[in-house]
């Protein structure tokens, strides 16, 4: 099925839901992969290697140049900055200052930012009673899923602010993706160009990371969020670990190259705000996947939260 194909209304909805569902499912299990990699890599190293791998993979999938104007190039620059460099990096760093539960809950409010940005910038009417009611129900559900029987909520201004900034940046990314989709470009080429600029914006962080103390990244797993290690012994240990390679390739080729391209298609067929509502389900997918793969138990609180999250998604999707 061609990536740029046009569908009738019902077919577009089915195709959009299919791509969005697969994307949300894969994004929901990336937490497990990242959690494993943090034993050997810093947050920034995971981010950088992940998107360099994704960029290379997209070139292999579609080895053709994308010819666009400088005005259009600006959209890709802003999309790469907001949706990848800022969003992904701030989300990873936030976990260093606050709990994963806090980050999970705060980042999950990104659909409301997407709706606000779309309403202000694109004059689209998304802030309906159903949307807001569904948002409230979904956030309550996500909170229960994130805690899953262990209510430990610590207010950490720095970490919570970074998570909030990440959620807001996704709202602006959605705006730029909406405008990019109107150009009618191939999704793989468009996603690749977004990743190119994301990597360019990561370079200053990489240079900073090289100046971080070499003691910040150790084989034992103590990592600094921005550290990059050049230590031969450390690199020999982590780059000969087949599990590290498996997780990095999954994050790069699957969760980034494949999923970002699929997400752009979902946004094109469903509408950016409607597709973004699916982000509510990511914590639900994470808790279910962790149950089957890691053996982590699902409490009554977690199950109730999952049900509320799904209910919130349905309510928000109502047109009136």
N, C-alpha and C positions, 0 to 999 in steps of 0.2 A: 504494500500500500504506500504510494508516494507521500512524502512528508508534507508537501505543499498543496495537496489535493483539497478541493472545495466540496462541501457536503450540503445536502438539504437540511432544513431546520432540525428535524428529529434525528437524522443521522449525525449531524454536528453535535447534538447533545449527547448521544450515545458514545461517540468517539471521544468527546471531551471528558466525559465521566470515566471512561476506560483509562485514558492517559493519566487523569488526575488520581484515580484510585491506585494505579500501579506506582505512581510517584510518591504518594503519601505513604504507601506501605513500605517502600524502600527507604524513604527518609525516616520512617519510624524506627527502623532497625539500625540506622547508622550510629545511634548512641552507643550500642553495644560494641561496635567496631572501634569507635573513637575511644571508648573507655579502655579497651585493650591496648591500643596504640600509645596511650598516654603513659604507659609503663616505660616506654623506650624513647618517645619523641615529645618535643614541646608542642604546645597548641599551635604555634605558628608553623612549625615544621610539618605537622600533619596537614594544615591548611594549604601550605605552599606545594608540597609534593602531590597532594590530592588534585589540585587544579592544573598543575603542570601535566600530570598524567591525563587528566580529562582533555586538556587542550590538544595533546599529542594524539589521543584517541579519536577526537573529532576530525583531525586532519586526515587520519587514516580512513575514516568513514566517508569523507567528502573532500578529496584533495583538489579543491578548486578555489581560486581567489574570489573574494567578495568585493565587488566594485560599488562603492557608495560615495555620496557627496560628503563634504566636511560637516555640513549641518546635520546630516544623518549620523555621521561618526560621533558627534557630540552625544547623541542618545545612547550609543553603545558605551561610551566612556562613563557616562553617569550611571548606566545600568550595572557595569562592572564594578564601579566604586561602591554603590549602595547595596546591591544585592549579593555581592560576593565578599569584597574586601572588608567593608564595614560590618555588614550583617554577620558573616561567618566568624570574623576575627573577634568582634565584640562579644558574641555569644560564647565563644570558647574562653575568652579572658574572664568574662563575668563569673564563670564557674570557679575561677581561682579565688574570688572574693566573697562569693555567696554560695548557698546550697544549690544543688542541681534542681531541686524541687522549685525553689524560687525562680530560677532561670526558665524552667519549663513552663511555669504558669505565666510569667511576664511576657515571654516571647510569643506565647500563644494568643496574645491579644493583637497580633499583627493584622488580622482581618479588619479590625475596627479602624486602624490607621489607613489601610488600603481603601476602605469605604469613604473615609473622610477626604483623603487626597483625591479620589476619583470624583467625589461630589464637588469639591472646590475647583480642581483643575480641569476636569472634563465635563462638568455640569451634569453628571449622572446622578440620578436620585436613588441612593442606596440606603440612606439612614431612615428606614421605615420602622414602624413599631415592631414588626416581626423580626427584622434584622437585629435590633437592639435587644429584644426579649430573648432571642436565640443566643445572642452573644453572652448575656448574663448567665443563662442556664448552662451554656457550654463552659464558661470560665469556672463556675462552681464545680462542674463535673471534672474539669481538668485539674483543679486543685485537689479534689478527692483522689483522682488517679495518681497524681504526683506524690501525695503523701502515702497512699496505699496502706493505711493503718498505723503509720508512724508520723504523728503530727509534730513536726519540728520546723517552725517557721521563724527564721532569724532575720531581722531587718538589718541589711548591710547596704547603706546608701551607695557606696561605690559600685558594688557588684550589681545591685538592683537597677541603678541608673544605666549601667552599661547594657543590661538586658533590655531595658526600656528603649534605649537608643537603637539597639539592634532591631526591635520590633517596628520602630518608627521608620528605620531605613528600608525595611522590606516594603512598607507602604509606598515609598517613593520609587523603589525598584519596580513595583507593580505598575506604576504610572508610566515609567519609561518602556517597560515591556509592552504595554498597551499601544504606545505610539510606534514601537518597532514592529509590532504585528500588523499595523496598518500599512507598512511598506510592502507587504506581500513577499518577503524574502524567504529563502529556504531556512527552515528551523535549525538545521545542523550548522549551517554557515553563520547564521545569526548568533547562535549560542556560542560558537567558537570565538566570534569577534568580542562578545561580552567577556569571555574568559581571558582573552588576550589583554584587554585593558585592566581586568582584575589583577592579573599577574604583574603588569606594569606598576600598578599602585601598591603592590606588595613589596616591591624592591626597596623602598625606604625602610620598611619594617625589617626586611632581611638584613640590610646594612647595619641597622641598630642591633639586631640580634647577634651579629658577629662580634660586637663589642661587649656583649654580656659575658660575665665570668664563665670560663670553661667548666667551673665546678657546678654550674647550674643544671647541666644535664649529665646524669650519671647512669651507669648500667643498672643500678639498683632501682632507678625509676624516679628520682627526684628531678623535677623539671621546672624550668622557668617558662612562662607563657610565650615569651618572645625569643628565647635562646636558640641559637643554631650552633651545634657542636661540630668541630673539625677533628676531634680526637680520634685517632686511628683505631684504638682499641674499642672505644664505644661504638664507632661505626661498623667495625668488623662484627661485633656481637649482634647489633640490631639488624644489619642488612643481610645477615646469613640466617635470620629467623624466617622460616617459610610462612609462619602465621602473620608476621608483619607485612610481608609481600602480599599475601592474600587479602588482608584487610585494606591495605592501601589501594590495591587494584580495584577492589569492590567499591571503595569510596570514590576513586577517581573515574573509573569507567562506568560504573553502575549508577551510584548516587549523584554524581556530578554531570558527566558527559551525557549519559542517557536520560537521567531524570530532569535536568534543566531543559534539555531539548523537548522532552515530553511535556514538561510543565508549560512551556511556551505554546505548545499545540493545544493543551487543555485551556489555557487562557484565551487563545484565539477562538476556540469553539464554544466555550461556556461564558466567556466574559471574565475579566481579571478578578473582579470582586467575588463572583460566584465560585470561581475555582479556588480562590484563597481561603474561603470558608472551610475547605477540606483540611486546612492546617490544624483545625481543632482536633482531628483524629490522630495526629502524630503521637501524642502521649499514650493514647489508647493502644495503638499498634506496638509501641515500645514495651508497655507493661505485659501485653499478651505474648510478644516474642521472647521477652526475658523469662516468662513463665515456662515456655516450652524448651528454650535453649539453655538458659542459665539456671533453671530450677527455682527462680524466685517466686514466692507465693503471691497469689492475688487474694487480698482480704475482701471482706464484705464491703468495706469502704471503697476499695478500688473498683469492684464490680459495679457498685452504685454510681460511682463517678463515670465509668465508661458508658453506662446507660444514659446518664444525664448529658454527657458530651454528645452522644449520637442524637439525643432529643434536641439539643441546642442547634446542632447542624441542620436538622430537618426544619425546625422553626425558622432559622435564619434564611433558609432557602425558599421560604414561602414568598410569593410576590406581593402579598398584601397582608 
